[in-house]
Amino acid sequence: MSQATDEIKAKIDVADLISEYIQVKRAGASLRALCPFHTEKSPSFMISPQRQTWHCFGCNTGGDIFEFVMKIESLEFPEALKLLAEKAGVKLPAYSSEISSSQRNRLLDIMKLAAKFYHKILLESQRGEVARAYLKKRSVNDEMIEDFEIGYIPEEWDLLTNFLLKKGFGISDLLAAGLVIKKDGGGNYDRFRGRVMFPINDVHGTIVGFTGRLLDTSKPEAGGKYVNTPQSLVFDKSRVIYGLNKAKYEAKRADYIVLVEGQMDVISCVQYGQHNTVATSGTALTKEQIKLIKRFTDNLYIAFDADAAGQEAATRGLELALAEGMKIKIITLPPEAGKDPDDCLKKNPEMWLQAVKNAKSIMEYLFNKVLSQKDIKKPEDRGVISSMLLEKIALLPDVVEQDYWIKQLAKILDIDYRILYEKSKRPIKKQFAAAQSTTAVTTKPIEKTPVEKASEKLLALLFHYPEFSDFISDTIKADVFSIGNLQEIYNSFILFKKTHSIKELDQEKVIHNFMEWSASSELCQILDVLSLLYDKEYANLKEKEAKEESVTLVTMLNSWYNKNIQKVLEKAMRAAEAAGDKEKVQELMQKFKNII
């Protein structure tokens, strides 16, 4: 299995992988980002493309691509291994019982095979003609059918069930996947029948569920027009976004994502060139979905159906999005555009592109909506208008933006803005605090002591500038490092320096030779972290400035060390005086004077 993991690591770059989850920025030879595992305002999460590692200096976690995926996806190693193997195109050994025994992986295998089955019926079966005609009528071209793996399942009770049983899957797994339903009187039948099938992928492109669109809606017993896979071990509707696996790269490039209501809207948008389009499949935005979107952009454009239900859906979930710091705009379609983006694109693609371009900020949209529902001339409505809009303004996480909209509301109502500001004080504080409390902290930040921080910074500088070692070893106290492994790594490097010539070697070769000399995997991990710390703190420092910083850190560490020793000696002197040991007192006083 180690061969497979090495092959996966060789094919997947740690920076590319992590940038699919969070937004990263260059910092020297490394990359930095806000940590996805704890809440922070200043980035302390560092990535080293050179060493293919990552480390957060806020919550003190780190590792390679496997540790990252396991932590962010809440997976065990076998599941993370399979996910990354599929991403890298690496075939895992068939004999691995550890992988095949995972029910989650068996369900994912079922989903993948079912999608191929549905897709083959649509493209090649005579029974798929009705579905092909439907998609042609909806102007879905062959490229989109292939790209989105659209399929079809005829009106038969157990077509998929029998196919999957013949492939060796157990009925319990088919039931757990949600593709098969148990009959009350015994036996089983397919959940989806007579439907066009849209596979739902997670952000990595793995199929985790389906939406089935009923073709013959004249049969009420057939169920709703659109039916989703039920909640399962692999499918949670609140945690997936249709089309995000395809839209994420364009979303990062364009720095915004378009959110529509259904699968057909997404497919139409992509077909007409709007590749950064996703859908919530008819549900309101959840916190988990917002966090998924924020991996790629902070800018969200929302376009929902023009009917009343669609307009209502446009405002649900926005409070969470605002609390997470999303910048939201609302795409409003003109009356002649039709009821949804799909209609609009078929009538006039340019009209859709213009609607996206003219999208209003969320506050503009809410102001227009509230003002259109009330009469600003009526005193009772003016109070309601101010309360409703102040409630929405309170959701904005930026107080400067809040202030701007309070003043805009004051102009509209033609009153002194201080009246509104006074009215807004309690709601803003109360609601903003509530919104903030919805942000989950998965890992508790670790606060290091000033001595620990200074020790790590000094070693980070030492390994970036090995030539500083003579100055540092001559001036720093021998036992100044308070942490055992830092003391060990410092002593080891000083010994290495005395026995090796490093004058002609560059910094990377020095570290490489030192790591080979020490032959300690734990020490290598610490060096990786120190390298990331250097890029975090000193990426833009010149050598002269680095030397000055080293002098400052040595002085600070020596001062802390001396104060600590003085406290120890004072305590020992008090004990010697209490015992009447004058000789011991004199000895300790001399040591105290030497330190001073």
C-alpha positions in Angstrom: 0.0 0.0 0.0 3.0 2.3 0.6 3.7 2.2 -3.1 0.2 3.4 -3.9 0.4 6.3 -1.3 3.8 7.4 -2.7 2.3 7.3 -6.3 -0.7 9.4 -5.1 1.6 11.9 -3.4 3.7 12.2 -6.6 0.6 13.0 -8.7 -1.3 15.4 -6.3 0.4 18.6 -5.3 -0.5 19.7 -1.8 -1.0 23.3 -2.7 -3.3 22.4 -5.6 -5.3 20.1 -3.4 -5.7 22.6 -0.5 -6.5 25.5 -2.8 -9.7 23.5 -3.8 -10.9 23.9 -0.2 -9.6 27.4 0.8 -8.3 30.5 -0.8 -4.5 30.7 -0.6 -1.9 33.5 -1.2 1.8 33.5 -1.9 4.2 34.0 1.1 7.8 33.7 0.1 8.4 30.1 -1.1 5.3 29.0 0.7 1.5 29.8 0.6 -0.6 31.2 3.4 -4.4 31.0 4.2 -6.9 31.4 6.9 -7.1 28.0 8.7 -10.2 25.9 7.8 -10.0 24.1 11.2 -10.4 27.0 13.5 -11.7 30.6 13.4 -9.0 33.3 12.9 -8.7 36.8 11.5 -5.0 36.7 10.5 -3.8 33.8 8.4 -1.6 31.2 10.3 -2.1 28.3 7.9 1.0 27.7 5.8 1.6 25.3 2.9 5.0 24.2 1.6 4.9 23.2 -2.1 8.6 22.3 -1.9 8.1 19.8 1.0 4.5 18.9 0.1 3.4 19.7 3.7 1.1 22.1 5.5 1.0 23.4 9.1 -1.3 25.7 11.1 0.5 27.8 13.7 -2.8 28.7 15.3 -4.1 25.2 16.2 -0.8 23.4 15.8 -2.0 20.8 13.3 -0.3 19.7 10.0 0.8 16.9 7.8 0.6 15.9 4.1 -2.3 15.5 1.6 -3.8 12.5 3.5 -3.9 14.3 6.9 -5.5 17.3 5.3 -8.3 15.3 3.5 -8.9 13.1 6.6 -9.3 16.2 8.8 -11.4 18.4 6.5 -13.6 15.7 5.1 -13.9 13.8 8.5 -12.7 10.6 6.9 -10.7 7.5 8.1 -7.5 6.8 6.2 -8.9 4.1 3.9 -11.6 6.4 2.7 -9.2 9.3 2.2 -6.9 6.9 0.4 -9.6 5.9 -2.1 -10.8 9.5 -2.6 -7.2 10.7 -3.4 -6.5 7.6 -5.5 -9.5 8.3 -7.8 -8.4 12.0 -8.0 -4.9 11.0 -9.0 -5.9 8.2 -11.3 -4.1 5.6 -9.2 -5.4 2.0 -9.1 -5.4 0.6 -5.6 -4.5 -3.0 -4.9 -7.7 -5.2 -5.2 -6.5 -7.3 -2.2 -6.9 -4.4 0.3 -9.7 -5.7 2.6 -9.4 -2.6 4.7 -10.7 -0.5 1.8 -13.3 -2.9 0.4 -14.8 -3.5 3.9 -15.8 0.2 4.3 -19.5 0.5 3.8 -19.1 4.1 2.7 -16.8 3.0 -0.2 -19.2 0.2 -1.2 -22.1 2.8 -1.4 -19.9 5.1 -3.5 -19.1 2.1 -5.8 -22.9 1.5 -6.1 -23.6 5.1 -7.0 -20.8 5.1 -9.6 -22.1 1.9 -11.2 -25.8 3.1 -11.1 -24.8 6.3 -12.9 -23.1 4.3 -15.7 -26.2 2.1 -15.9 -28.6 5.0 -16.2 -26.3 6.8 -18.7 -26.0 3.7 -20.9 -29.8 3.2 -21.1 -30.3 6.8 -22.1 -27.7 6.7 -24.9 -28.0 3.2 -26.2 -31.3 1.6 -25.3 -34.5 1.9 -27.4 -36.3 2.5 -24.1 -34.3 5.7 -23.7 -35.8 7.3 -26.7 -38.5 9.1 -24.7 -35.8 10.6 -22.5 -33.6 11.6 -25.4 -36.6 13.3 -27.0 -37.3 15.2 -23.7 -33.7 16.4 -23.5 -33.7 17.5 -27.1 -36.9 19.4 -26.5 -35.2 21.1 -23.6 -32.3 22.0 -26.0 -29.7 20.0 -24.0 -26.9 19.1 -26.4 -24.9 15.8 -26.5 -21.9 17.4 -24.9 -23.9 18.4 -21.8 -25.5 14.9 -21.6 -22.0 13.4 -21.6 -20.4 16.0 -19.4 -23.1 15.8 -16.7 -23.5 12.0 -17.1 -27.3 12.4 -17.5 -29.2 9.1 -17.6 -32.6 7.5 -17.7 -34.4 4.6 -16.0 -37.5 3.2 -17.6 -40.8 2.6 -15.8 -39.8 -0.9 -14.4 -40.0 -2.1 -10.8 -36.6 -3.7 -10.3 -34.4 -3.1 -13.3 -31.6 -1.4 -11.4 -32.0 -3.7 -8.4 -31.4 -6.8 -10.4 -28.5 -5.3 -12.3 -26.7 -4.3 -9.0 -27.4 -7.7 -7.3 -25.8 -9.5 -10.3 -22.7 -7.3 -9.9 -22.3 -8.8 -6.4 -23.7 -6.1 -4.1 -25.9 -7.1 -1.2 -29.5 -5.9 -0.9 -28.6 -4.2 2.5 -26.1 -1.9 0.7 -28.6 -1.1 -2.1 -31.2 -0.1 0.6 -28.5 1.9 2.5 -27.6 3.7 -0.7 -31.3 4.8 -1.1 -31.6 3.5 -4.6 -33.8 0.6 -3.6 -37.0 0.6 -1.3 -38.2 -2.4 0.7 -41.8 -3.4 0.1 -44.2 -3.6 3.1 -45.2 -7.1 2.1 -41.7 -8.3 1.4 -39.4 -7.9 -1.6 -37.7 -4.7 -3.0 -38.2 -2.2 -5.8 -36.3 0.6 -7.5 -36.8 4.1 -6.0 -36.4 5.8 -9.4 -38.6 4.7 -12.3 -39.6 6.5 -15.5 -37.2 9.4 -14.7 -34.4 11.3 -16.3 -31.5 10.9 -13.9 -29.1 13.6 -12.9 -26.1 12.4 -10.8 -25.1 14.6 -7.9 -21.4 14.9 -7.3 -19.5 16.1 -4.3 -16.9 18.8 -4.7 -14.3 16.2 -5.8 -16.5 14.8 -8.5 -17.5 11.7 -6.7 -21.1 10.6 -7.3 -23.0 10.6 -4.0 -26.6 10.7 -5.0 -29.2 11.4 -7.8 -32.1 13.7 -8.7 -34.7 12.0 -10.8 -37.0 14.0 -13.1 -40.4 12.3 -13.8 -41.3 12.3 -17.5 -44.9 11.2 -17.3 -46.4 13.6 -14.7 -50.0 12.4 -15.4 -49.6 9.6 -12.9 -50.0 11.0 -9.3 -48.9 7.7 -7.8 -45.4 8.1 -9.4 -44.4 10.7 -6.9 -43.1 14.3 -7.2 -41.8 15.7 -10.4 -38.3 15.9 -8.9 -37.1 13.3 -6.4 -33.7 13.2 -4.7 -31.8 10.3 -3.1 -32.6 10.2 0.6 -30.2 11.0 3.3 -27.5 8.3 3.5 -24.0 7.6 4.7 -22.7 9.2 1.5 -25.4 11.7 0.6 -26.5 14.8 2.7 -28.4 17.3 0.6 -27.4 20.1 2.9 -23.7 19.4 2.3 -23.5 19.1 -1.5 -24.0 21.7 -4.3 -24.9 20.5 -7.8 -22.3 21.4 -10.3 -19.7 22.7 -7.9 -17.1 20.0 -8.9 -17.2 21.5 -12.4 -17.7 25.2 -11.5 -15.0 25.6 -8.8 -12.1 26.4 -11.1 -14.0 29.0 -13.1 -15.4 30.4 -9.8 -11.8 31.0 -8.6 -10.8 32.6 -11.8 -13.8 34.9 -12.1 -14.0 35.4 -8.3 -17.7 34.8 -8.1 -20.2 32.0 -8.3 -23.7 32.0 -9.7 -26.3 30.1 -7.7 -29.5 28.9 -9.4 -32.4 26.7 -8.3 -32.3 23.5 -10.4 -30.2 21.1 -12.4 -31.5 22.2 -15.8 -30.6 25.9 -14.9 -27.0 24.8 -14.3 -26.8 22.7 -17.4 -28.2 25.6 -19.6 -25.8 28.1 -18.1 -22.8 25.9 -18.7 -24.0 25.1 -22.2 -24.1 28.9 -22.9 -20.7 29.5 -21.4 -21.5 30.5 -17.7 -19.3 27.8 -16.3 -19.2 29.1 -12.7 -22.9 28.1 -12.1 -24.2 25.8 -9.3 -27.5 24.8 -7.8 -28.9 23.9 -4.4 -31.5 21.7 -6.0 -34.5 23.6 -4.6 -33.3 24.0 -1.0 -32.3 27.1 1.0 -28.6 27.7 1.5 -27.1 25.9 4.5 -24.0 26.8 6.5 -22.2 23.7 5.1 -23.0 24.8 1.5 -21.8 28.3 2.2 -18.5 27.0 3.6 -18.1 24.9 0.4 -18.6 28.0 -1.8 -16.2 30.1 0.3 -13.4 27.7 -0.6 -13.4 29.2 -4.0 -14.8 32.7 -3.7 -16.4 35.2 -1.3 -18.7 36.6 -4.0 -22.1 35.0 -4.5 -24.6 35.9 -7.2 -28.1 34.4 -6.6 -30.7 33.8 -9.4 -33.9 32.1 -8.5 -37.2 31.6 -10.3 -39.3 34.7 -10.9 -42.4 33.2 -9.2 -43.2 34.0 -5.5 -41.7 30.7 -4.3 -38.5 31.5 -6.1 -38.3 35.0 -4.7 -38.9 33.6 -1.2 -36.1 31.1 -1.7 -33.8 33.9 -2.7 -33.9 35.3 0.8 -33.7 32.1 2.8 -30.2 31.2 4.0 -28.9 34.7 3.2 -28.5 35.5 6.9 -26.0 32.6 7.3 -24.2 33.7 4.1 -23.8 37.2 5.4 -22.7 36.0 8.8 -20.0 34.0 7.0 -18.7 37.1 5.3 -20.1 36.4 1.8 -20.6 39.4 -0.5 -24.0 38.7 -2.1 -25.7 40.0 -5.2 -29.2 39.1 -6.5 -29.8 38.5 -10.2 -33.2 39.7 -11.2 -34.7 38.6 -14.5 -36.9 40.9 -16.5 -40.6 39.9 -17.0 -40.0 38.9 -20.6 -37.2 36.6 -19.7 -39.3 33.7 -18.5 -39.6 32.1 -15.1 -36.0 30.9 -14.7 -32.4 31.2 -16.1 -33.1 28.1 -18.3 -36.1 29.9 -20.0 -34.1 33.1 -20.3 -31.1 31.5 -22.0 -33.3 29.8 -24.5 -35.1 33.0 -25.4 -32.1 35.3 -25.4 -28.6 34.4 -23.9 -27.5 38.0 -24.0 -30.5 39.0 -21.7 -29.2 36.5 -19.1 -25.6 37.8 -19.3 -26.8 41.3 -18.9 -28.9 40.3 -15.9 -25.8 38.8 -14.3 -23.8 41.9 -15.0 -26.5 44.2 -13.5 -27.0 42.0 -10.4 -27.9 44.2 -7.4 -26.2 44.0 -4.0 -28.2 42.1 -1.4 -29.1 45.3 0.5 -30.3 47.0 -2.7 -32.5 44.0 -3.4 -33.9 43.9 0.2 -34.5 47.7 0.2 -36.4 47.5 -3.0 -38.4 44.5 -1.8 -39.4 46.0 1.5 -40.2 49.5 0.0 -42.3 47.9 -2.7 -44.5 46.2 0.0 -45.2 49.3 2.1 -46.3 52.9 1.7 -43.6 55.3 2.9 -46.1 58.1 3.4 -48.0 56.2 6.1 -46.5 56.8 9.6 -47.3 53.2 10.7 -45.5 51.8 7.5 -42.5 54.0 8.1 -41.9 52.3 11.5 -42.3 48.9 9.9 -40.0 49.8 7.1 -37.3 51.0 9.4 -37.6 47.9 11.7 -37.5 45.4 8.8 -34.5 47.0 7.1 -32.6 47.7 10.3 -33.0 44.0 11.0 -31.4 43.1 7.6 -28.7 45.7 8.1 -27.8 44.1 11.4 -26.8 40.9 9.5 -23.9 42.7 7.8 -20.7 41.7 9.5 -18.9 45.0 8.7 -19.9 47.9 10.9 -18.8 50.4 8.2 -21.2 48.9 5.7 -23.9 48.9 8.4 -23.3 52.6 8.9 -23.6 53.3 5.1 -27.0 51.5 4.8 -28.4 53.1 8.0 -27.6 56.5 6.4 -29.2 55.4 3.1 -32.3 54.4 5.0 -32.3 57.8 6.8 -32.3 59.6 3.4 -35.2 57.5 2.1 -37.2 58.2 5.2 -36.0 61.8 5.4 -35.1 61.6 9.0 -31.9 62.2 11.1 -29.7 59.1 10.7 -28.9 59.3 14.5 -32.5 58.3 15.3 -32.1 55.1 13.2 -28.7 54.5 14.6 -30.1 54.7 18.2 -32.9 52.3 17.2 -30.5 49.9 15.6 -28.1 49.6 18.5 -29.8 46.7 20.3 -30.9 44.7 17.2 -27.5 45.0 15.5 -25.5 43.8 18.6 -28.0 41.0 19.4 -28.4 39.7 15.8 -24.8 40.0 14.8 -23.7 38.1 17.9 -26.2 35.4 17.1 -25.0 35.2 13.5 -21.4 35.0 14.7 -22.2 32.2 17.1 -23.2 30.0 14.1 -19.6 29.8 13.0 -18.3 26.4 14.1 -14.9 26.0 15.5 -13.7 22.5 14.8 -10.2 22.8 16.4 -9.4 24.9 19.5 -6.5 27.4 18.8 -3.4 26.8 20.8 -1.8 29.9 22.4 1.9 29.5 22.9 4.0 31.5 25.4 6.1 34.4 24.2 9.2 32.3 25.0 8.0 29.4 22.9 7.2 31.8 20.0 10.6 33.5 20.2 12.5 30.2 20.4 10.7 28.9 17.2 11.3 32.2 15.4 15.0 32.2 16.2 15.4 28.6 15.0 13.5 29.4 11.8 16.0 32.3 11.2 18.9 30.0 12.0 18.0 27.4 9.5 17.3 30.0 6.8 20.6 31.7 7.5 23.0 28.9 8.7 25.8 31.5 8.8 24.1 33.1 11.9 25.0 30.0 13.9 28.4 31.3 15.2 26.9 34.5 16.4 23.9 32.8 18.1 25.9 30.0 19.8 28.4 32.6 21.1 25.7 34.9 22.6 22.8 32.7 23.7 22.6 31.0 27.0 23.1 27.2 26.7 19.8 26.1 28.2 17.7 29.0 27.0 15.3 26.9 24.8 12.4 25.9 27.1 10.9 23.2 24.8 12.7 19.8 24.8 12.5 19.1 21.0 13.7 22.7 20.2 16.6 22.3 22.6 17.5 19.0 20.9 17.3 20.4 17.4 19.4 23.4 18.3 22.1 21.3 20.0 22.1 18.9 17.1 22.6 21.6 14.6 25.4 23.2 16.5 27.1 19.8 16.7 26.5 19.3 12.9 28.0 22.7 12.2 31.1 21.9 14.1 31.7 18.7 12.2 30.7 19.8 8.7 31.7 22.6 6.4 28.6 24.5 5.3 30.2 27.7 3.9 29.7 26.8 0.3 26.3 25.1 0.6 23.1 27.0 0.1 20.4 27.0 2.7 18.4 24.1 1.2 21.4 21.9 0.9 22.5 22.6 4.5 19.0 21.6 5.7 19.0 18.5 3.5 22.4 17.4 4.7 21.5 18.0 8.3 18.3 16.0 8.0 20.3 13.1 6.4 22.9 13.4 9.2 20.4 13.4 12.0 18.3 10.5 10.5 15.4 11.5 12.7 11.9 11.6 11.2 10.6 13.7 14.1 13.4 16.3 13.6 12.6 16.4 9.9 8.9 17.2 10.7 10.0 20.0 13.0 12.3 21.4 10.3 9.4 21.5 7.9 7.3 23.5 10.3 10.2 25.9 11.0 10.6 26.4 7.3 6.9 27.3 7.0 7.2 29.6 10.1 10.0 31.5 8.3 7.8 32.2 5.3 5.0 33.2 7.6 7.0 35.7 9.6 10.0 36.7 7.6 9.3 36.0 3.9 10.2 39.6 2.8 13.1 40.2 5.3 16.5 41.2 3.9 19.6 39.6 5.4 20.6 42.7 7.4 17.0 42.9 8.9 17.1 39.1 9.6 20.4 39.6 11.6 18.8 42.4 13.6 15.8 40.3 14.3 18.1 37.5 15.5 19.9 39.9 17.9 16.5 41.0 19.2 15.3 37.4 19.8 18.6 36.3 21.4 18.4 39.3 23.8 14.8 38.6 24.7 15.4 34.9 25.3 18.5 35.6 27.4 16.5 38.1 29.4 13.7 35.7 30.0 16.1 33.0 30.9 18.0 35.2 33.4 14.7 36.3 35.1 13.7 32.6 35.4 17.0 31.6 37.0 16.8 34.6 39.3 13.5 33.4 40.6 14.9 29.9 41.2 17.9 31.4 43.1 15.7 33.7 45.2 13.6 30.7 46.2 16.7 28.7 47.1 18.2 31.6 49.1 15.1 31.9 51.2 15.2 28.2 51.9 18.9 28.4 52.8 18.3 31.3 55.1 15.4 29.5 56.8 17.8 26.6 57.4 20.6 28.8 58.7 23.0 27.6 56.0 25.1 30.8 55.6 27.7 29.2 53.3 24.9 28.1 50.9 23.4 31.6 51.0 26.8 33.2 50.1 27.2 30.7 47.2 23.7 31.5 45.9 24.2 35.3 46.2 27.4 35.0 44.1 25.5 33.2 41.4 22.8 35.8 41.6 25.4 38.6 41.1 27.0 36.8 38.2 23.6 36.7 36.4 22.9 40.3 37.0 
